[in-house]
């Protein structure tokens, strides 16, 4: 798909900057309208950005449990 001429012509794979050094290939906007084609403005929050909210506020993990999961490479 990344090298397919039709996909390239329709901009079906777009490159979005995720930080100062990295880009991410993502699916393009579908459908494509001539007057309002749509645009991907950002890739979203970084990996793990909501860990504290999810693991501690929603799942009630302690600071120690969260730190251990980080240390063990689980999250």
mmCIF file as gemmi writes it, N, C-alpha and C atoms, coordinates in Angstrom:
data_model
loop_
_atom_site.group_PDB
_atom_site.id
_atom_site.type_symbol
_atom_site.label_atom_id
_atom_site.label_alt_id
_atom_site.label_comp_id
_atom_site.label_asym_id
_atom_site.label_entity_id
_atom_site.label_seq_id
_atom_site.pdbx_PDB_ins_code
_atom_site.Cartn_x
_atom_site.Cartn_y
_atom_site.Cartn_z
_atom_site.occupancy
_atom_site.B_iso_or_equiv
_atom_site.pdbx_formal_charge
_atom_site.auth_seq_id
_atom_site.auth_asym_id
_atom_site.pdbx_PDB_model_num
ATOM 1 N N . UNK Axp A 1 ? 0.818 -1.197 0 1 0 ? 1 A 1
ATOM 2 C CA . UNK Axp A 1 ? 0 0 0 1 0 ? 1 A 1
ATOM 3 C C . UNK Axp A 1 ? 0.862 1.262 0 1 0 ? 1 A 1
ATOM 4 N N . UNK Axp A 2 ? 1.954 1.234 0.757 1 0 ? 2 A 1
ATOM 5 C CA . UNK Axp A 2 ? 2.772 2.433 0.862 1 0 ? 2 A 1
ATOM 6 C C . UNK Axp A 2 ? 3.357 2.855 -0.49 1 0 ? 2 A 1
ATOM 7 N N . UNK Axp A 3 ? 3.55 1.899 -1.389 1 0 ? 3 A 1
ATOM 8 C CA . UNK Axp A 3 ? 4.141 2.206 -2.693 1 0 ? 3 A 1
ATOM 9 C C . UNK Axp A 3 ? 3.131 2.193 -3.823 1 0 ? 3 A 1
ATOM 10 N N . UNK Axp A 4 ? 1.871 1.929 -3.536 1 0 ? 4 A 1
ATOM 11 C CA . UNK Axp A 4 ? 0.832 1.843 -4.56 1 0 ? 4 A 1
ATOM 12 C C . UNK Axp A 4 ? 0.52 3.231 -5.122 1 0 ? 4 A 1
ATOM 13 N N . UNK Axp A 5 ? 0.535 3.358 -6.441 1 0 ? 5 A 1
ATOM 14 C CA . UNK Axp A 5 ? 0.32 4.646 -7.102 1 0 ? 5 A 1
ATOM 15 C C . UNK Axp A 5 ? -1.049 5.232 -6.773 1 0 ? 5 A 1
ATOM 16 N N . UNK Axp A 6 ? -2.071 4.384 -6.737 1 0 ? 6 A 1
ATOM 17 C CA . UNK Axp A 6 ? -3.422 4.87 -6.437 1 0 ? 6 A 1
ATOM 18 C C . UNK Axp A 6 ? -3.502 5.4 -4.997 1 0 ? 6 A 1
ATOM 19 N N . UNK Axp A 7 ? -2.94 4.671 -4.048 1 0 ? 7 A 1
ATOM 20 C CA . UNK Axp A 7 ? -2.933 5.129 -2.663 1 0 ? 7 A 1
ATOM 21 C C . UNK Axp A 7 ? -2.198 6.464 -2.543 1 0 ? 7 A 1
ATOM 22 N N . UNK Axp A 8 ? -1.072 6.585 -3.241 1 0 ? 8 A 1
ATOM 23 C CA . UNK Axp A 8 ? -0.312 7.84 -3.2 1 0 ? 8 A 1
ATOM 24 C C . UNK Axp A 8 ? -1.115 8.981 -3.813 1 0 ? 8 A 1
ATOM 25 N N . UNK Axp A 9 ? -1.733 8.741 -4.959 1 0 ? 9 A 1
ATOM 26 C CA . UNK Axp A 9 ? -2.507 9.781 -5.64 1 0 ? 9 A 1
ATOM 27 C C . UNK Axp A 9 ? -3.679 10.257 -4.784 1 0 ? 9 A 1
ATOM 28 N N . UNK Axp A 10 ? -4.305 9.347 -4.039 1 0 ? 10 A 1
ATOM 29 C CA . UNK Axp A 10 ? -5.45 9.687 -3.193 1 0 ? 10 A 1
ATOM 30 C C . UNK Axp A 10 ? -5.035 10.127 -1.791 1 0 ? 10 A 1
ATOM 31 N N . UNK Axp A 11 ? -3.71 10.175 -1.534 1 0 ? 11 A 1
ATOM 32 C CA . UNK Axp A 11 ? -3.167 10.548 -0.232 1 0 ? 11 A 1
ATOM 33 C C . UNK Axp A 11 ? -3.796 9.707 0.884 1 0 ? 11 A 1
ATOM 34 N N . UNK Axp A 12 ? -3.83 8.386 0.65 1 0 ? 12 A 1
ATOM 35 C CA . UNK Axp A 12 ? -4.454 7.475 1.598 1 0 ? 12 A 1
ATOM 36 C C . UNK Axp A 12 ? -3.524 7.091 2.755 1 0 ? 12 A 1
ATOM 37 N N . UNK Axp A 13 ? -2.255 7.384 2.628 1 0 ? 13 A 1
ATOM 38 C CA . UNK Axp A 13 ? -1.307 7.222 3.721 1 0 ? 13 A 1
ATOM 39 C C . UNK Axp A 13 ? -0.66 8.585 3.925 1 0 ? 13 A 1
ATOM 40 N N . UNK Axp A 14 ? -0.852 9.152 5.112 1 0 ? 14 A 1
ATOM 41 C CA . UNK Axp A 14 ? -0.293 10.465 5.404 1 0 ? 14 A 1
ATOM 42 C C . UNK Axp A 14 ? 0.784 10.344 6.478 1 0 ? 14 A 1
ATOM 43 N N . UNK Axp A 15 ? 1.685 11.298 6.501 1 0 ? 15 A 1
ATOM 44 C CA . UNK Axp A 15 ? 2.74 11.341 7.499 1 0 ? 15 A 1
ATOM 45 C C . UNK Axp A 15 ? 2.423 12.465 8.476 1 0 ? 15 A 1
ATOM 46 N N . UNK Axp A 16 ? 2.379 12.116 9.764 1 0 ? 16 A 1
ATOM 47 C CA . UNK Axp A 16 ? 2.071 13.085 10.821 1 0 ? 16 A 1
ATOM 48 C C . UNK Axp A 16 ? 3.253 13.151 11.774 1 0 ? 16 A 1
ATOM 49 N N . UNK Axp A 17 ? 3.655 14.354 12.13 1 0 ? 17 A 1
ATOM 50 C CA . UNK Axp A 17 ? 4.76 14.545 13.08 1 0 ? 17 A 1
ATOM 51 C C . UNK Axp A 17 ? 4.267 14.18 14.48 1 0 ? 17 A 1
ATOM 52 N N . UNK Axp A 18 ? 5.01 13.301 15.185 1 0 ? 18 A 1
ATOM 53 C CA . UNK Axp A 18 ? 4.616 12.928 16.54 1 0 ? 18 A 1
ATOM 54 C C . UNK Axp A 18 ? 5.496 13.588 17.604 1 0 ? 18 A 1
ATOM 55 N N . UNK Axp A 19 ? 6.678 14.024 17.222 1 0 ? 19 A 1
ATOM 56 C CA . UNK Axp A 19 ? 7.541 14.826 18.099 1 0 ? 19 A 1
ATOM 57 C C . UNK Axp A 19 ? 8.599 15.464 17.199 1 0 ? 19 A 1
ATOM 58 N N . UNK Axp A 20 ? 9.569 16.111 17.818 1 0 ? 20 A 1
ATOM 59 C CA . UNK Axp A 20 ? 10.573 16.845 17.036 1 0 ? 20 A 1
ATOM 60 C C . UNK Axp A 20 ? 11.399 15.956 16.113 1 0 ? 20 A 1
ATOM 61 N N . UNK Axp A 21 ? 11.516 14.653 16.458 1 0 ? 21 A 1
ATOM 62 C CA . UNK Axp A 21 ? 12.38 13.765 15.681 1 0 ? 21 A 1
ATOM 63 C C . UNK Axp A 21 ? 11.653 12.675 14.912 1 0 ? 21 A 1
ATOM 64 N N . UNK Axp A 22 ? 10.381 12.425 15.231 1 0 ? 22 A 1
ATOM 65 C CA . UNK Axp A 22 ? 9.705 11.266 14.653 1 0 ? 22 A 1
ATOM 66 C C . UNK Axp A 22 ? 8.412 11.622 13.928 1 0 ? 22 A 1
ATOM 67 N N . UNK Axp A 23 ? 8.14 10.839 12.899 1 0 ? 23 A 1
ATOM 68 C CA . UNK Axp A 23 ? 6.894 10.937 12.143 1 0 ? 23 A 1
ATOM 69 C C . UNK Axp A 23 ? 6.171 9.597 12.216 1 0 ? 23 A 1
ATOM 70 N N . UNK Axp A 24 ? 4.883 9.626 11.951 1 0 ? 24 A 1
ATOM 71 C CA . UNK Axp A 24 ? 4.064 8.432 11.987 1 0 ? 24 A 1
ATOM 72 C C . UNK Axp A 24 ? 3.226 8.372 10.726 1 0 ? 24 A 1
ATOM 73 N N . UNK Axp A 25 ? 3.213 7.215 10.065 1 0 ? 25 A 1
ATOM 74 C CA . UNK Axp A 25 ? 2.362 7.02 8.899 1 0 ? 25 A 1
ATOM 75 C C . UNK Axp A 25 ? 0.982 6.601 9.395 1 0 ? 25 A 1
ATOM 76 N N . UNK Axp A 26 ? -0.068 7.297 8.926 1 0 ? 26 A 1
ATOM 77 C CA . UNK Axp A 26 ? -1.435 7.019 9.353 1 0 ? 26 A 1
ATOM 78 C C . UNK Axp A 26 ? -2.355 6.961 8.14 1 0 ? 26 A 1
ATOM 79 N N . UNK Axp A 27 ? -3.514 6.301 8.279 1 0 ? 27 A 1
ATOM 80 C CA . UNK Axp A 27 ? -4.476 6.303 7.178 1 0 ? 27 A 1
ATOM 81 C C . UNK Axp A 27 ? -4.955 7.725 6.89 1 0 ? 27 A 1
ATOM 82 N N . UNK Axp A 28 ? -5.13 8.038 5.622 1 0 ? 28 A 1
ATOM 83 C CA . UNK Axp A 28 ? -5.609 9.356 5.226 1 0 ? 28 A 1
ATOM 84 C C . UNK Axp A 28 ? -7.1 9.515 5.497 1 0 ? 28 A 1
ATOM 85 N N . UNK Axp A 29 ? -7.599 10.72 5.291 1 0 ? 29 A 1
ATOM 86 C CA . UNK Axp A 29 ? -9.004 11.046 5.516 1 0 ? 29 A 1
ATOM 87 C C . UNK Axp A 29 ? -9.864 10.453 4.393 1 0 ? 29 A 1
ATOM 88 N N . UNK Axp A 30 ? -10.938 9.785 4.793 1 0 ? 30 A 1
ATOM 89 C CA . UNK Axp A 30 ? -11.9 9.2 3.841 1 0 ? 30 A 1
ATOM 90 C C . UNK Axp A 30 ? -13.286 9.586 4.309 1 0 ? 30 A 1
ATOM 91 N N . UNK Axp A 31 ? -14.179 10.007 3.466 1 0 ? 31 A 1
ATOM 92 C CA . UNK Axp A 31 ? -13.991 10.274 2.045 1 0 ? 31 A 1
ATOM 93 C C . UNK Axp A 31 ? -13.31 11.618 1.823 1 0 ? 31 A 1
ATOM 94 N N . UNK Axp A 32 ? -12.855 11.839 0.604 1 0 ? 32 A 1
ATOM 95 C CA . UNK Axp A 32 ? -12.217 13.097 0.246 1 0 ? 32 A 1
ATOM 96 C C . UNK Axp A 32 ? -13.239 13.947 -0.509 1 0 ? 32 A 1
ATOM 97 N N . UNK Axp A 33 ? -13.549 15.097 0.051 1 0 ? 33 A 1
ATOM 98 C CA . UNK Axp A 33 ? -14.477 16.029 -0.59 1 0 ? 33 A 1
ATOM 99 C C . UNK Axp A 33 ? -13.692 17.168 -1.222 1 0 ? 33 A 1
ATOM 100 N N . UNK Axp A 34 ? -14.147 17.663 -2.353 1 0 ? 34 A 1
ATOM 101 C CA . UNK Axp A 34 ? -13.402 18.704 -3.066 1 0 ? 34 A 1
ATOM 102 C C . UNK Axp A 34 ? -13.367 20.02 -2.3 1 0 ? 34 A 1
ATOM 103 N N . UNK Axp A 35 ? -14.453 20.394 -1.637 1 0 ? 35 A 1
ATOM 104 C CA . UNK Axp A 35 ? -14.495 21.677 -0.932 1 0 ? 35 A 1
ATOM 105 C C . UNK Axp A 35 ? -14.066 21.57 0.532 1 0 ? 35 A 1
ATOM 106 N N . UNK Axp A 36 ? -14.221 20.409 1.12 1 0 ? 36 A 1
ATOM 107 C CA . UNK Axp A 36 ? -13.821 20.2 2.518 1 0 ? 36 A 1
ATOM 108 C C . UNK Axp A 36 ? -13.09 18.867 2.62 1 0 ? 36 A 1
ATOM 109 N N . UNK Axp A 37 ? -11.834 18.819 2.158 1 0 ? 37 A 1
ATOM 110 C CA . UNK Axp A 37 ? -11.124 17.545 2.07 1 0 ? 37 A 1
ATOM 111 C C . UNK Axp A 37 ? -10.71 16.923 3.404 1 0 ? 37 A 1
ATOM 112 N N . UNK Axp A 38 ? -10.731 17.685 4.465 1 0 ? 38 A 1
ATOM 113 C CA . UNK Axp A 38 ? -10.305 17.157 5.76 1 0 ? 38 A 1
ATOM 114 C C . UNK Axp A 38 ? -8.797 17.214 5.902 1 0 ? 38 A 1
ATOM 115 N N . UNK Axp A 39 ? -8.349 17.181 7.156 1 0 ? 39 A 1
ATOM 116 C CA . UNK Axp A 39 ? -6.917 17.296 7.415 1 0 ? 39 A 1
ATOM 117 C C . UNK Axp A 39 ? -6.607 16.659 8.762 1 0 ? 39 A 1
ATOM 118 N N . UNK Axp A 40 ? -5.507 15.942 8.839 1 0 ? 40 A 1
ATOM 119 C CA . UNK Axp A 40 ? -5.034 15.398 10.105 1 0 ? 40 A 1
ATOM 120 C C . UNK Axp A 40 ? -4.138 16.463 10.72 1 0 ? 40 A 1
ATOM 121 N N . UNK Axp A 41 ? -4.545 16.969 11.875 1 0 ? 41 A 1
ATOM 122 C CA . UNK Axp A 41 ? -3.812 18.074 12.498 1 0 ? 41 A 1
ATOM 123 C C . UNK Axp A 41 ? -2.731 17.614 13.457 1 0 ? 41 A 1
ATOM 124 N N . UNK Axp A 42 ? -2.921 16.462 14.103 1 0 ? 42 A 1
ATOM 125 C CA . UNK Axp A 42 ? -1.923 15.953 15.043 1 0 ? 42 A 1
ATOM 126 C C . UNK Axp A 42 ? -2.153 14.474 15.265 1 0 ? 42 A 1
ATOM 127 N N . UNK Axp A 43 ? -1.147 13.801 15.779 1 0 ? 43 A 1
ATOM 128 C CA . UNK Axp A 43 ? -1.206 12.35 15.943 1 0 ? 43 A 1
ATOM 129 C C . UNK Axp A 43 ? -1.861 11.922 17.247 1 0 ? 43 A 1
ATOM 130 N N . UNK Axp A 44 ? -2.175 12.859 18.1 1 0 ? 44 A 1
ATOM 131 C CA . UNK Axp A 44 ? -2.761 12.513 19.39 1 0 ? 44 A 1
ATOM 132 C C . UNK Axp A 44 ? -1.711 12.554 20.486 1 0 ? 44 A 1
ATOM 133 N N . UNK Axp A 45 ? -2.139 12.205 21.675 1 0 ? 45 A 1
ATOM 134 C CA . UNK Axp A 45 ? -1.229 12.215 22.822 1 0 ? 45 A 1
ATOM 135 C C . UNK Axp A 45 ? -0.167 11.141 22.676 1 0 ? 45 A 1
ATOM 136 N N . UNK Axp A 46 ? 0.959 11.362 23.316 1 0 ? 46 A 1
ATOM 137 C CA . UNK Axp A 46 ? 2.057 10.405 23.272 1 0 ? 46 A 1
ATOM 138 C C . UNK Axp A 46 ? 1.736 9.119 24.014 1 0 ? 46 A 1
ATOM 139 N N . UNK Axp A 47 ? 2.467 8.083 23.689 1 0 ? 47 A 1
ATOM 140 C CA . UNK Axp A 47 ? 2.306 6.78 24.321 1 0 ? 47 A 1
ATOM 141 C C . UNK Axp A 47 ? 2.459 6.917 25.836 1 0 ? 47 A 1
ATOM 142 N N . UNK Axp A 48 ? 1.466 6.454 26.571 1 0 ? 48 A 1
ATOM 143 C CA . UNK Axp A 48 ? 1.506 6.499 28.026 1 0 ? 48 A 1
ATOM 144 C C . UNK Axp A 48 ? 1.045 7.804 28.641 1 0 ? 48 A 1
ATOM 145 N N . UNK Axp A 49 ? 0.605 8.75 27.825 1 0 ? 49 A 1
ATOM 146 C CA . UNK Axp A 49 ? 0.21 10.064 28.344 1 0 ? 49 A 1
ATOM 147 C C . UNK Axp A 49 ? -0.923 9.989 29.359 1 0 ? 49 A 1
ATOM 148 N N . UNK Axp A 50 ? -1.776 8.997 29.259 1 0 ? 50 A 1
ATOM 149 C CA . UNK Axp A 50 ? -2.908 8.869 30.171 1 0 ? 50 A 1
ATOM 150 C C . UNK Axp A 50 ? -2.743 7.74 31.187 1 0 ? 50 A 1
ATOM 151 N N . UNK Axp A 51 ? -1.53 7.218 31.33 1 0 ? 51 A 1
ATOM 152 C CA . UNK Axp A 51 ? -1.313 6.098 32.246 1 0 ? 51 A 1
ATOM 153 C C . UNK Axp A 51 ? -1.768 6.398 33.671 1 0 ? 51 A 1
ATOM 154 N N . UNK Axp A 52 ? -1.396 7.547 34.199 1 0 ? 52 A 1
ATOM 155 C CA . UNK Axp A 52 ? -1.744 7.882 35.579 1 0 ? 52 A 1
ATOM 156 C C . UNK Axp A 52 ? -3.265 7.911 35.746 1 0 ? 52 A 1
ATOM 157 N N . UNK Axp A 53 ? -3.936 8.569 34.833 1 0 ? 53 A 1
ATOM 158 C CA . UNK Axp A 53 ? -5.398 8.655 34.897 1 0 ? 53 A 1
ATOM 159 C C . UNK Axp A 53 ? -6.042 7.267 34.835 1 0 ? 53 A 1
ATOM 160 N N . UNK Axp A 54 ? -5.593 6.45 33.906 1 0 ? 54 A 1
ATOM 161 C CA . UNK Axp A 54 ? -6.189 5.118 33.736 1 0 ? 54 A 1
ATOM 162 C C . UNK Axp A 54 ? -5.857 4.205 34.901 1 0 ? 54 A 1
ATOM 163 N N . UNK Axp A 55 ? -4.567 4.027 35.177 1 0 ? 55 A 1
ATOM 164 C CA . UNK Axp A 55 ? -4.148 3.052 36.183 1 0 ? 55 A 1
ATOM 165 C C . UNK Axp A 55 ? -4.449 3.479 37.618 1 0 ? 55 A 1
ATOM 166 N N . UNK Axp A 56 ? -4.345 4.774 37.902 1 0 ? 56 A 1
ATOM 167 C CA . UNK Axp A 56 ? -4.539 5.195 39.284 1 0 ? 56 A 1
ATOM 168 C C . UNK Axp A 56 ? -5.955 5.697 39.553 1 0 ? 56 A 1
ATOM 169 N N . UNK Axp A 57 ? -6.458 6.585 38.719 1 0 ? 57 A 1
ATOM 170 C CA . UNK Axp A 57 ? -7.778 7.142 38.978 1 0 ? 57 A 1
ATOM 171 C C . UNK Axp A 57 ? -8.909 6.169 38.64 1 0 ? 57 A 1
ATOM 172 N N . UNK Axp A 58 ? -8.758 5.417 37.568 1 0 ? 58 A 1
ATOM 173 C CA . UNK Axp A 58 ? -9.83 4.504 37.163 1 0 ? 58 A 1
ATOM 174 C C . UNK Axp A 58 ? -9.669 3.101 37.744 1 0 ? 58 A 1
ATOM 175 N N . UNK Axp A 59 ? -8.425 2.606 37.817 1 0 ? 59 A 1
ATOM 176 C CA . UNK Axp A 59 ? -8.189 1.234 38.261 1 0 ? 59 A 1
ATOM 177 C C . UNK Axp A 59 ? -7.638 1.142 39.685 1 0 ? 59 A 1
ATOM 178 N N . UNK Axp A 60 ? -7.395 2.285 40.305 1 0 ? 60 A 1
ATOM 179 C CA . UNK Axp A 60 ? -6.976 2.371 41.708 1 0 ? 60 A 1
ATOM 180 C C . UNK Axp A 60 ? -5.641 1.696 42.023 1 0 ? 60 A 1
ATOM 181 N N . UNK Axp A 61 ? -4.696 1.705 41.063 1 0 ? 61 A 1
ATOM 182 C CA . UNK Axp A 61 ? -3.345 1.229 41.354 1 0 ? 61 A 1
ATOM 183 C C . UNK Axp A 61 ? -2.631 2.28 42.198 1 0 ? 61 A 1
ATOM 184 N N . UNK Axp A 62 ? -1.762 1.847 43.086 1 0 ? 62 A 1
ATOM 185 C CA . UNK Axp A 62 ? -0.99 2.769 43.928 1 0 ? 62 A 1
ATOM 186 C C . UNK Axp A 62 ? 0.197 3.33 43.138 1 0 ? 62 A 1
ATOM 187 N N . UNK Axp A 63 ? 0.839 4.351 43.722 1 0 ? 63 A 1
ATOM 188 C CA . UNK Axp A 63 ? 2.06 4.904 43.112 1 0 ? 63 A 1
ATOM 189 C C . UNK Axp A 63 ? 3.119 3.814 42.969 1 0 ? 63 A 1
ATOM 190 N N . UNK Axp A 64 ? 3.24 2.98 43.998 1 0 ? 64 A 1
ATOM 191 C CA . UNK Axp A 64 ? 4.231 1.905 43.99 1 0 ? 64 A 1
ATOM 192 C C . UNK Axp A 64 ? 3.951 0.896 42.87 1 0 ? 64 A 1
ATOM 193 N N . UNK Axp A 65 ? 2.682 0.533 42.696 1 0 ? 65 A 1
ATOM 194 C CA . UNK Axp A 65 ? 2.321 -0.423 41.638 1 0 ? 65 A 1
ATOM 195 C C . UNK Axp A 65 ? 2.596 0.172 40.256 1 0 ? 65 A 1
ATOM 196 N N . UNK Axp A 66 ? 2.262 1.439 40.098 1 0 ? 66 A 1
ATOM 197 C CA . UNK Axp A 66 ? 2.514 2.107 38.817 1 0 ? 66 A 1
ATOM 198 C C . UNK Axp A 66 ? 4.013 2.181 38.537 1 0 ? 66 A 1
ATOM 199 N N . UNK Axp A 67 ? 4.798 2.545 39.546 1 0 ? 67 A 1
ATOM 200 C CA . UNK Axp A 67 ? 6.256 2.605 39.391 1 0 ? 67 A 1
ATOM 201 C C . UNK Axp A 67 ? 6.836 1.236 39.04 1 0 ? 67 A 1
ATOM 202 N N . UNK Axp A 68 ? 6.33 0.184 39.684 1 0 ? 68 A 1
ATOM 203 C CA . UNK Axp A 68 ? 6.821 -1.17 39.403 1 0 ? 68 A 1
ATOM 204 C C . UNK Axp A 68 ? 6.487 -1.577 37.971 1 0 ? 68 A 1
ATOM 205 N N . UNK Axp A 69 ? 5.288 -1.271 37.503 1 0 ? 69 A 1
ATOM 206 C CA . UNK Axp A 69 ? 4.917 -1.604 36.121 1 0 ? 69 A 1
ATOM 207 C C . UNK Axp A 69 ? 5.819 -0.874 35.131 1 0 ? 69 A 1
ATOM 208 N N . UNK Axp A 70 ? 6.143 0.384 35.426 1 0 ? 70 A 1
ATOM 209 C CA . UNK Axp A 70 ? 7.058 1.14 34.566 1 0 ? 70 A 1
ATOM 210 C C . UNK Axp A 70 ? 8.444 0.496 34.573 1 0 ? 70 A 1
ATOM 211 N N . UNK Axp A 71 ? 8.945 0.178 35.791 1 0 ? 71 A 1
ATOM 212 C CA . UNK Axp A 71 ? 10.267 -0.425 35.944 1 0 ? 71 A 1
ATOM 213 C C . UNK Axp A 71 ? 10.356 -1.765 35.239 1 0 ? 71 A 1
ATOM 214 N N . UNK Axp A 72 ? 9.307 -2.568 35.327 1 0 ? 72 A 1
ATOM 215 C CA . UNK Axp A 72 ? 9.281 -3.901 34.717 1 0 ? 72 A 1
ATOM 216 C C . UNK Axp A 72 ? 8.983 -3.867 33.214 1 0 ? 72 A 1
ATOM 217 N N . UNK Axp A 73 ? 8.768 -2.679 32.652 1 0 ? 73 A 1
ATOM 218 C CA . UNK Axp A 73 ? 8.505 -2.562 31.218 1 0 ? 73 A 1
ATOM 219 C C . UNK Axp A 73 ? 7.109 -2.993 30.811 1 0 ? 73 A 1
ATOM 220 N N . UNK Axp A 74 ? 6.193 -3.078 31.776 1 0 ? 74 A 1
ATOM 221 C CA . UNK Axp A 74 ? 4.815 -3.451 31.463 1 0 ? 74 A 1
ATOM 222 C C . UNK Axp A 74 ? 4.09 -2.296 30.798 1 0 ? 74 A 1
ATOM 223 N N . UNK Axp A 75 ? 4.38 -1.1 31.278 1 0 ? 75 A 1
ATOM 224 C CA . UNK Axp A 75 ? 3.786 0.107 30.671 1 0 ? 75 A 1
ATOM 225 C C . UNK Axp A 75 ? 4.883 1.109 30.402 1 0 ? 75 A 1
